[in-house]
Amino acid sequence: VQLQACGGGLVQAGGSLRLSCAASARTFGNYAVGWFRQAPGKEREFVATVSWSGDSTYYADSVKGRFTISRDNAKNTVYLQMNSLKPEDTAVYYCATGRSTMAVRTLRDYDYWGQGTQVTVSS
């Protein structure tokens, strides 16, 4: 499975961005997808995840209420809508998928990773 993340950019604090993650495999719709992020000098951390059907989602406490993950399996695409962005959201954002159908939150649950897209939030 190849994943292509896009939609990052430079935005002012309080602004919004929508990230997209497009997959090459038609089986993409059978598995959970997660978004993670990694800031300079920090470990990669969980942001959000959605189950294969889109019915179940989980968010990191730091983004809850501001970010929304969704998916369109007909388009093999998962989205991350990011609102009320803060400077501390600045990071490279990665999408990932694996073999779980349920929404899972740890890195080891994911086998396939996209190349990442940079999000920079200025104060």
C-alpha positions in Angstrom: 0.0 0.0 0.0 1.3 3.4 -0.9 0.0 6.4 0.9 0.3 10.0 -0.3 -0.3 12.8 2.3 -0.9 16.4 1.2 -2.5 19.6 2.2 0.1 21.0 4.6 1.3 24.5 4.5 1.9 27.7 6.5 -1.0 29.2 8.4 -1.5 31.7 11.1 -2.6 30.7 14.6 -6.3 30.2 14.6 -6.4 29.2 11.0 -7.4 25.9 9.4 -6.0 23.3 7.1 -7.3 20.1 5.7 -4.9 17.2 5.1 -5.6 14.4 2.7 -4.2 10.9 2.6 -4.8 9.0 -0.6 -4.0 5.3 -0.9 -3.1 3.2 -3.9 -4.8 0.0 -2.8 -8.5 -0.7 -3.2 -8.3 -2.7 0.1 -7.5 0.6 1.9 -11.2 0.9 2.8 -10.9 -2.4 4.9 -8.5 -1.0 7.5 -8.1 1.7 10.1 -6.1 4.8 9.2 -4.2 7.0 11.6 -2.6 10.4 11.5 0.6 11.0 13.5 2.9 14.0 13.7 6.5 14.7 14.5 8.0 18.0 15.5 11.7 18.7 15.3 13.6 17.0 18.1 10.5 15.1 19.3 9.1 11.6 18.9 6.4 10.8 16.5 3.0 11.1 18.3 -0.5 10.0 17.7 -3.0 12.6 16.5 -6.2 10.8 15.3 -7.5 7.5 14.0 -10.6 6.3 12.2 -11.9 2.7 11.9 -12.4 1.1 8.5 -16.0 2.1 8.4 -15.5 5.6 9.7 -17.9 4.9 12.6 -15.2 5.0 15.3 -12.7 7.8 15.8 -10.2 8.7 18.5 -8.1 11.8 19.1 -5.2 12.9 21.1 -6.2 15.1 24.0 -4.2 17.9 22.5 -6.3 18.1 19.4 -9.7 17.0 20.6 -12.4 19.4 19.7 -10.2 21.1 17.0 -9.4 18.3 14.6 -11.7 16.0 12.8 -10.7 12.8 11.0 -13.0 11.3 8.3 -12.8 9.0 5.3 -14.3 8.4 1.9 -13.6 4.8 1.0 -15.0 5.3 -2.5 -12.1 7.7 -3.1 -9.6 5.7 -1.0 -8.9 8.9 0.9 -8.8 9.9 4.6 -9.0 13.5 5.7 -7.8 15.5 8.7 -9.6 18.8 9.2 -7.6 21.0 11.5 -9.2 24.1 12.9 -8.1 26.6 15.5 -4.5 25.7 14.8 -1.8 26.6 17.4 1.9 27.1 17.0 2.4 23.8 18.9 0.6 22.0 16.1 3.7 22.7 13.9 5.1 19.3 12.7 5.3 16.9 9.8 2.1 15.0 9.7 2.0 11.4 8.5 -0.9 9.1 7.6 -0.6 5.4 8.2 -2.5 2.2 7.8 -2.1 -1.4 8.8 -4.0 -4.6 9.4 -6.4 -3.5 12.0 -10.0 -2.7 11.2 -10.5 -0.9 14.5 -9.3 2.6 15.3 -5.9 2.1 17.0 -3.6 4.6 18.5 -0.1 3.2 18.8 2.7 3.3 16.1 3.3 -0.4 16.2 -0.3 -1.0 14.9 0.6 0.6 11.6 2.7 -1.0 8.9 2.4 1.5 5.9 3.3 5.1 6.2 3.0 8.1 3.8 5.9 10.5 3.2 4.5 13.3 5.5 3.4 16.8 4.9 4.7 19.8 6.7 2.3 22.0 8.8 3.6 25.2 10.1 1.6 27.5 12.4 2.9 31.0 13.0 2.0 33.0 16.1 
